[in-house]
Amino acid sequence: MKTFRALGCSVAVTSAVGAGFPDLVVGINGLNIMVEIKDGAKPPSERRLTPAQVDFHGYWRGQIVVIETVDQVIALVAAVRGHLSVSRAFPSGTISVA
């Protein structure tokens, strides 16, 4: 959240909404993007989406991005500001760390 704000984005914390709703709604250059935050320092088994998140991501027709690192935050903001389509920059709807 700090990195998004430091990069000039607006951030609404939505983690308390529940029912699989993403952790943040981030405004970047006039676009609203839902962001699920996962701790990249945790093992992959602990970064998985919950069943409720999987369901929500499955039926939501807007953009949801899963972020695990600060570098991914920077990449997402750069992609939007570079007028790239978020779905083109991150076709799976997620950004994953190799």
MOMO-V489345 format. One record per helix or strand of 2 or more residues. SS is the DSSP state (H for helix, E for strand). FROM is the first residue (numbers start at 1). TO is the last residue. Records with the same first field share a line. If there is no record, write none. Layout:
BEGIN
SS=FROM-TO  FROM-TO
END
This chain:
BEGIN
H=2-6  44-47  51-59  70-81  86-89
E=10-13  24-28  31-37  64-67
END
